[in-house]
Amino acid sequence: MQVSVGGGVVRVGGWHDSQLTPAGVRAAVSIAQALLAQIPDGAEVELFSSDLQRTLRTAEEVAELFGVKPVLDRRLREKSYGEAEGRPQEWLDQRFIPPPAVRERMDHDEGVKGAETKASWAQRIYAAMDEILRNPCEHQIIVTHGGSLTCIVASWIQDADRVSRLCQLPGALRQHHHTARRRLLPQPPSRQPRRHRHLNSAKAG
């Protein structure tokens, strides 16, 4: 949700279309190389990415190594923070209304004009994931954002039995196998289980 800019100012991220920092570019290179090391030579690969610059830059590194073109999908964006985006984090902190400790939290209005609710955010990512997972390709790479990654994993593990593996690689890359047990967010639409497939996701901020 946050992006850092020159002078040490931390700004609200969300849909604010910031570019990767030099450190972010180095992380993108590491992500691409880590994926290349894990996916068998000659395997069919599909690449999907949020359309924001910081994720697209990461996807370009991956695309170059695998010789594929990224499919851009705005539904894979981070949660929108409306008029707070691009402003100093302090601006949002002064206006943000925390969700209640009990009762409904996903539809909570955070008090920022134009901001998405968590429910709307999760629903658009679930819709994108349903389309992605209909494809029979065994190796699918998704380049997304830190918060949205949680929704992607929640969608991915919906019909699985247990957690097989969750490992963190350089550049905040995580490889998620489909065998998993728990739900992290409200239940996505039902799907038939998919066996022997792999989903790789890269977080670009």
Stockholm file with secondary structure:
# STOCKHOLM 1.0

chainA/1-205         MQVSVGGGVVRVGGWHDSQLTPAGVRAAVSIAQALLAQIPDGAEVELFSSDLQRTLRTAEEVAELFGVKPVLDRRLREKSYGEAEGRPQEWLDQRFIPPPAVRERMDHDEGVKGAETKASWAQRIYAAMDEILRNPCEHQIIVTHGGSLTCIVASWIQDADRVSRLCQLPGALRQHHHTARRRLLPQPPSRQPRRHRHLNSAKAG
#=GR chainA/1-205 SS CEEECGGGCEEECTTCCCCCCHHHHHHHHHHHHHHHHHSCTTCCEEEEECSSHHHHHHHHHHHHHHTCCCEECGGGSCCCBGGGTTSBHHHHHHHCCCCCSSSCCTTCCCSCTTBCCHHHHHHHHHHHHHHHHHSCCSEEEEEECHHHHHHHHHHHTTTCSSCCCEEEEGGGEEEEESCCCCCSSSCCCCCCCCCSCEEEEEECC
#=GC SS_cons         CEEECGGGCEEECTTCCCCCCHHHHHHHHHHHHHHHHHSCTTCCEEEEECSSHHHHHHHHHHHHHHTCCCEECGGGSCCCBGGGTTSBHHHHHHHCCCCCSSSCCTTCCCSCTTBCCHHHHHHHHHHHHHHHHHSCCSEEEEEECHHHHHHHHHHHTTTCSSCCCEEEEGGGEEEEESCCCCCSSSCCCCCCCCCSCEEEEEECC
//
